[in-house]
Amino acid sequence: MVSNLVFRASAAAIVAASAFSMSAHAQGDPIRLGFLTIKSGALAAGGKQMEDGLKLFLKERNNTIAGRKVELFTADTGGQPAITKTKAQELVEKDKVDVILGPLAAFEALAIDDYIRKVQVPVISPSAAAEDLTQRKPNPWFVRAVGTSAQPNHPLGEYAAKELKYKRIAIIADDFAFGHELAAGFQRTFEENGGKVVQKLWSPLNVADYGSYISQIKPDVDAVFAGFAGSNGVKFLKQYNEYGLKGKIPVLGTMTTVDEGVLKMMGDEAVGVVSSGWYSAGIANASNRKFVDAMRREYKEDPGYYSMGAYGAALMLEQAVTAVKGRIEEREAFMAALRKVEVRDDPRGTIKLDALGNPLMDVYIRKVERKDGRLVNSVVKTYPAVSQFWKYDTKDFLANPVYSRDYPPAKNIEK
């Protein structure tokens, strides 16, 4: 009997020692960080900025998080859903990554959703704003460091109707999930506050020329809402000016239309554009001033949507890894810690997640101005702690269809 007890105790000790040894070995190895980005096509500028933000974060920490070195594995998706899925599989199955930052586009996140659920690898999205991944079909292995597509545009719709007093607006936006969802969020709150969206124009993501769309804009609208990603805002505003509409019909924009990452390519055609977003390089807090100074020093430009998204995702990663004492391989514990993060030194302000893995964030109404020889998004109003559900009841919001080209219905369209 005694010998049996001794045997059991010895076996238990061996198992415990083995587990300790494996844990110690794992913590001695680098954290394997996968990064899905885009290096070609219309969204390549955003991909480059995401990479800049992540590399700055790692440089500031000497490529070390919670006492462990970080090994970065970067994959170029080309902005193609099928390639995104292949690259995600390579990161997981070939490179054995512990966590993935990315991808950039909403349609890319949707393309890898099923795979991520299957392999149970944590994903922190620094950009992809596909609504349903944190709404009706939440992925337990996915959290977002940035807002949903519509999240910053709910406040802008209200602002346009209540404070700018616009009554009639035409929408032109990229014809993919991100464009559909951001336009829908704007339309919903604008019309609930007394305005009317009287025209919707959808342009392909890789459109070469906006002339045929600009020529269709109704001359009697109070403003145009422009919803573009990547470098498309640059092309649109330049041609909008060339067609003589600047100064005649004001332009409202989603965050990415006049993002700091593309403002450097613009001229006076961008001055006066009012937009909304969860970030501006002009946010007046110590963390942001430090971040902006570092980005200017390293890359000679202001940070924007994509660089802040990647930097913010890395801050969340750091806090969660620290919370589990570096043991990122313990995926369930790491994921639980990730969902509980509350980053207080984020350049945007305090960032914490809701129950579905999406951040509550201050949303800033911004106006493009020229200051000290550069174009900037000056903050004119702040909506604090904005939810992905805006002011709506969460249950009621989720009972409705996901935002799309057709929802909410456009009841005020004029032929």
HURA-V152379 format. One record per pair of residues at least 6 apart in sequence whose ideal C-beta (glycine too) atoms are under 8 Angstrom apart, sorted by sequence separation. I is the first residue (numbers start at 0). J is the second residue. D is the distance in whole Angstrom. If there is no record, write none. Layout:
i/j/d
I/J/D
I/J/D
//
This chain:
i/j/d
37/43/6
62/68/6
63/69/7
76/82/5
90/96/5
101/107/8
102/108/6
132/138/5
159/165/5
160/166/8
172/178/4
190/196/6
206/212/8
239/245/6
255/261/8
294/300/7
295/301/7
323/329/6
326/332/7
327/333/5
343/349/5
352/358/6
353/359/6
368/374/7
369/375/8
400/406/5
62/69/5
76/83/4
115/122/5
172/179/7
189/196/7
202/209/6
216/223/6
225/232/7
262/269/6
280/287/7
294/301/7
320/327/5
326/333/7
342/349/7
351/358/7
352/359/8
367/374/6
368/375/6
370/377/7
389/396/8
399/406/7
37/45/7
38/46/6
91/99/8
124/132/8
133/141/7
227/235/6
257/265/7
294/302/4
302/310/7
341/349/7
342/350/5
350/358/5
351/359/6
367/375/7
388/396/5
37/46/3
38/47/7
62/71/8
90/99/6
102/111/7
132/141/5
133/142/8
159/168/7
172/181/7
236/245/8
323/332/5
341/350/7
342/351/7
350/359/8
367/376/6
368/377/5
36/46/4
76/86/5
133/143/6
172/182/5
186/196/5
202/212/5
225/235/6
291/301/6
323/333/5
340/350/8
341/351/4
350/360/7
366/376/7
367/377/8
75/86/7
111/122/8
132/143/8
225/236/8
239/250/7
280/291/5
291/302/6
340/351/7
365/376/4
366/377/5
57/69/6
74/86/4
87/99/7
170/182/5
200/212/5
257/269/6
290/302/6
294/306/6
340/352/7
348/360/8
365/377/6
36/49/5
74/87/8
134/147/8
320/333/7
323/336/5
339/352/8
347/360/6
348/361/5
363/376/8
365/378/6
366/379/5
36/50/6
57/71/7
133/147/7
236/250/7
319/333/6
322/336/4
338/352/6
347/361/7
364/378/7
365/379/7
74/89/7
87/102/8
128/143/7
170/185/7
200/215/6
257/272/5
363/378/5
364/379/5
34/50/7
74/90/6
99/115/8
108/124/6
122/138/8
127/143/8
170/186/7
200/216/7
223/239/8
256/272/7
320/336/8
364/380/4
124/141/7
128/145/7
130/147/5
182/199/7
198/215/8
257/274/5
290/307/8
319/336/4
322/339/7
363/380/7
364/381/8
53/71/8
72/90/6
122/140/6
124/142/7
128/146/7
129/147/8
130/148/6
198/216/7
256/274/6
258/276/8
318/336/8
319/337/4
322/340/8
338/356/6
363/381/6
364/382/8
34/53/6
83/102/5
108/127/4
121/140/6
122/141/5
123/142/6
124/143/5
125/144/5
126/145/6
128/147/5
129/148/8
130/149/7
198/217/5
362/381/7
363/382/8
107/127/6
109/129/5
112/132/6
120/140/6
122/142/7
123/143/8
124/144/6
125/145/7
128/148/4
197/217/6
232/252/7
236/256/8
252/272/5
254/274/6
259/279/8
290/310/7
319/339/8
361/381/6
362/382/4
99/120/6
101/122/8
108/129/5
119/140/6
121/142/8
123/144/6
124/145/7
168/189/6
223/244/8
235/256/8
236/257/8
250/271/8
251/272/7
252/273/7
253/274/6
254/275/6
255/276/8
259/280/5
280/301/4
316/337/8
319/340/6
361/382/7
72/94/4
98/120/7
99/121/7
100/122/8
102/124/8
103/125/8
104/126/7
105/127/5
116/138/6
128/150/8
198/220/7
213/235/8
249/271/7
250/272/5
251/273/5
252/274/4
253/275/7
254/276/3
280/302/6
315/337/7
318/340/5
361/383/5
50/73/7
97/120/8
98/121/5
99/122/5
100/123/5
101/124/7
103/126/5
104/127/6
105/128/5
106/129/7
109/132/7
115/138/6
116/139/7
178/201/7
197/220/6
232/255/7
245/268/6
250/273/8
251/274/7
253/276/8
254/277/7
280/303/7
318/341/8
361/384/7
362/385/4
72/96/6
83/107/4
87/111/5
96/120/7
97/121/8
98/122/7
99/123/7
100/124/8
101/125/7
102/126/7
103/127/6
105/129/4
108/132/6
112/136/8
116/140/6
165/189/8
204/228/8
232/256/4
249/273/7
254/278/7
278/302/8
318/342/6
360/384/7
361/385/7
76/101/8
78/103/7
98/123/7
100/125/6
101/126/8
102/127/5
115/140/5
204/229/8
206/231/7
209/234/6
213/238/6
223/248/6
225/250/6
227/252/8
231/256/8
232/257/6
278/303/7
315/340/5
359/384/5
360/385/6
76/102/6
78/104/6
80/106/6
84/110/5
88/114/7
101/127/7
112/138/6
115/141/6
159/185/8
168/194/6
170/196/6
208/234/8
209/235/5
213/239/6
222/248/6
223/249/7
224/250/8
225/251/7
226/252/7
227/253/7
229/255/7
232/258/7
278/304/6
359/385/7
74/101/8
76/103/7
80/107/6
83/110/5
84/111/5
87/114/6
91/118/5
166/193/7
167/194/7
168/195/7
169/196/8
172/199/8
174/201/4
204/231/7
221/248/8
222/249/5
223/250/5
224/251/5
225/252/5
226/253/5
228/255/5
240/267/8
315/342/6
359/386/6
83/111/6
87/115/7
148/176/7
156/184/7
160/188/8
166/194/6
167/195/5
168/196/5
169/197/6
170/198/7
171/199/8
172/200/8
173/201/8
174/202/6
196/224/8
210/238/6
214/242/7
216/244/7
220/248/6
221/249/7
222/250/7
223/251/7
224/252/7
225/253/7
227/255/6
233/261/5
237/265/8
240/268/4
276/304/7
314/342/5
46/75/8
78/107/7
80/109/7
81/110/7
91/120/5
112/141/8
148/177/5
152/181/5
156/185/4
160/189/5
165/194/6
166/195/7
168/197/7
169/198/4
170/199/5
171/200/4
172/201/6
173/202/6
174/203/6
175/204/5
202/231/8
209/238/5
213/242/5
222/251/5
224/253/8
227/256/5
232/261/6
236/265/6
237/266/8
239/268/7
278/307/5
80/110/4
84/114/6
152/182/8
155/185/6
156/186/7
159/189/6
167/197/5
169/199/8
170/200/7
171/201/8
172/202/7
173/203/8
174/204/7
208/238/7
209/239/8
218/248/8
226/256/7
314/344/7
357/387/5
76/107/6
148/179/8
149/180/5
153/184/5
156/187/7
157/188/5
161/192/5
169/200/7
171/202/7
173/204/5
213/244/7
225/256/5
230/261/6
233/264/5
237/268/6
311/342/7
314/345/6
46/78/8
148/180/4
149/181/6
152/184/4
153/185/8
156/188/3
157/189/7
160/192/4
210/242/7
216/248/7
229/261/8
233/265/6
236/268/5
355/387/8
108/141/8
147/180/7
148/181/4
152/185/4
155/188/8
156/189/4
160/193/5
232/265/8
236/269/5
353/386/7
30/64/6
149/183/6
150/184/7
153/187/7
154/188/7
156/190/8
157/191/8
160/194/4
230/264/7
311/345/6
353/387/7
43/78/8
149/184/3
153/188/5
156/191/8
157/192/5
159/194/7
311/346/8
315/350/7
39/75/7
42/78/5
148/184/7
149/185/8
152/188/8
156/192/7
236/272/7
310/346/7
311/347/7
314/350/8
30/67/5
32/69/5
34/71/6
36/73/6
38/75/4
40/77/6
41/78/7
263/300/6
29/67/6
30/68/7
32/70/7
34/72/7
36/74/7
37/75/7
39/77/6
40/78/4
149/187/8
156/194/8
171/209/8
263/301/8
28/67/8
29/68/4
30/69/5
31/70/5
32/71/5
33/72/5
34/73/5
35/74/5
36/75/6
37/76/6
38/77/7
39/78/7
185/224/6
262/301/7
307/346/6
311/350/7
26/66/8
29/69/6
30/70/7
32/72/7
34/74/7
36/76/7
37/77/7
260/300/7
307/347/7
26/67/6
29/70/4
31/72/7
33/74/7
35/76/6
37/78/5
171/212/6
185/226/8
259/300/7
262/303/8
182/224/7
259/301/4
260/302/8
261/303/8
105/148/6
259/302/6
260/303/4
182/226/5
259/303/3
260/304/7
302/346/8
171/216/7
181/226/5
258/303/4
259/304/8
260/305/6
258/304/5
260/306/7
53/100/7
129/176/6
169/216/5
258/305/7
35/83/6
129/177/8
169/217/6
178/226/5
128/177/6
177/226/8
178/227/8
255/304/5
130/180/5
167/217/8
178/228/7
254/304/6
35/86/6
129/180/8
169/220/5
177/228/6
35/87/6
49/101/8
128/180/7
167/219/7
168/220/6
171/223/6
172/224/8
128/181/8
167/220/5
168/221/6
169/222/8
170/223/8
171/224/7
172/225/7
173/226/6
33/87/8
49/103/6
167/221/5
168/222/5
169/223/5
170/224/5
171/225/6
172/226/3
173/227/6
35/90/7
166/221/6
168/223/7
169/224/7
171/226/7
172/227/7
173/228/6
291/346/8
165/221/4
168/224/6
170/226/7
290/346/4
33/90/4
46/103/6
165/222/5
289/346/8
33/91/7
45/103/6
173/231/6
286/344/5
163/222/7
286/345/7
287/346/4
286/346/5
287/347/7
33/94/6
42/103/6
42/104/6
284/346/7
31/94/6
33/96/4
159/222/7
31/95/6
32/96/6
35/99/6
171/235/7
282/346/7
284/348/7
31/96/5
32/97/7
33/98/7
34/99/7
35/100/7
36/101/6
37/102/8
159/224/8
282/347/7
31/97/5
32/98/6
33/99/4
34/100/5
35/101/3
36/102/7
37/103/5
185/251/8
282/348/7
30/97/6
32/99/8
33/100/7
34/101/6
35/102/4
36/103/6
37/104/7
109/176/7
30/98/8
32/100/7
33/101/7
35/103/7
185/253/8
278/346/7
106/175/6
278/347/5
105/175/7
106/176/5
277/347/6
104/175/8
105/176/4
106/177/8
35/107/7
53/125/8
105/177/5
181/253/5
301/373/7
52/125/8
104/177/7
152/226/8
301/375/7
105/180/7
49/125/6
49/126/6
45/126/7
172/253/8
282/363/7
168/251/7
277/360/4
277/361/7
279/363/5
281/365/8
277/362/6
278/363/7
276/362/7
277/363/7
279/365/5
275/362/6
276/363/6
275/363/7
275/364/5
276/365/6
274/364/8
275/365/7
273/364/7
274/365/5
159/251/6
273/365/7
274/366/8
273/366/5
274/367/8
272/366/7
273/367/8
281/375/6
271/366/7
272/367/5
280/375/6
281/376/6
283/378/8
155/251/7
271/367/6
279/375/8
280/376/7
281/377/6
282/378/7
270/367/6
279/376/4
281/378/5
155/253/8
269/367/5
270/368/7
279/377/8
270/369/6
279/378/5
276/376/8
152/253/6
151/253/7
267/369/8
274/376/7
151/254/6
270/374/7
262/367/7
269/374/6
273/379/8
257/365/8
277/385/8
265/374/6
163/273/7
257/367/5
263/373/8
262/373/8
263/374/7
262/374/4
262/375/7
262/376/7
259/375/8
158/275/7
259/376/7
155/273/8
155/274/7
257/376/7
155/275/4
154/275/6
152/275/6
104/228/8
151/275/5
151/276/5
151/277/6
150/277/7
146/277/5
145/277/6
145/304/8
42/204/8
145/307/8
41/204/5
145/308/5
41/205/5
144/308/6
40/205/7
145/311/7
144/311/4
145/312/8
144/312/4
144/314/8
144/315/6
142/315/7
126/304/7
126/305/6
125/305/7
126/308/5
45/228/7
125/308/4
126/309/8
45/229/5
125/309/4
44/229/6
42/228/6
43/229/7
44/230/5
125/311/7
41/228/7
42/229/4
125/312/4
41/229/4
124/312/7
40/229/8
41/230/6
123/312/4
41/231/6
123/315/6
123/316/6
140/334/6
139/334/7
142/337/6
142/338/6
217/413/7
188/389/7
103/305/7
201/404/7
184/389/8
144/350/8
158/364/5
150/357/8
154/362/5
100/309/7
121/330/6
143/352/8
155/364/7
45/255/8
120/330/7
142/352/6
147/357/6
150/360/7
154/364/7
199/409/6
119/330/6
146/357/7
151/362/5
48/260/4
100/312/5
121/333/6
146/358/7
150/362/7
100/313/7
121/334/5
143/356/6
145/358/7
196/409/6
199/412/7
123/337/7
142/356/4
143/357/5
144/358/7
146/360/6
197/411/6
198/412/7
45/260/7
141/356/6
142/357/8
143/358/6
145/360/8
187/402/8
196/411/6
197/412/6
198/413/7
44/260/6
100/316/7
121/337/6
146/362/8
195/411/4
196/412/7
197/413/5
44/261/6
190/407/8
98/316/7
137/355/5
138/356/8
162/380/8
184/402/6
137/356/6
183/402/4
133/353/8
183/403/7
187/407/5
190/410/8
134/355/7
180/401/8
186/407/6
190/411/7
133/355/4
158/380/7
180/402/4
133/356/5
179/402/7
180/403/7
183/406/6
186/409/7
133/357/4
179/403/5
183/407/6
179/404/5
154/382/4
98/327/6
97/327/5
97/328/6
154/385/6
153/385/7
59/293/7
151/385/7
98/333/8
150/385/6
154/389/8
150/386/8
153/389/4
150/387/5
153/390/8
55/293/6
149/387/8
55/294/7
58/297/8
146/385/8
150/389/8
147/387/5
146/387/7
52/294/8
55/297/6
51/294/7
55/298/8
51/297/7
51/298/5
52/302/7
55/306/8
64/316/7
65/317/7
52/305/7
56/309/7
64/317/5
67/320/8
134/387/7
149/402/6
48/302/8
52/306/3
56/310/5
133/387/7
148/402/7
48/303/6
51/306/5
52/307/6
55/310/7
65/320/5
48/304/8
49/305/5
52/308/7
53/309/4
57/313/7
64/320/5
65/321/5
48/305/4
49/306/7
52/309/4
53/310/7
56/313/4
60/317/8
64/321/7
130/387/8
48/306/4
51/309/8
52/310/4
56/314/7
67/325/5
45/304/7
46/305/7
49/308/7
50/309/7
53/312/8
65/324/7
66/325/6
45/305/4
49/309/4
53/313/6
65/325/4
67/327/8
48/309/8
52/313/8
64/325/8
134/396/8
135/397/6
134/397/6
135/401/6
134/401/7
131/401/5
130/401/5
130/402/6
32/316/8
30/320/7
30/327/6
26/325/5
26/326/7
25/326/7
25/328/5
22/326/7
//
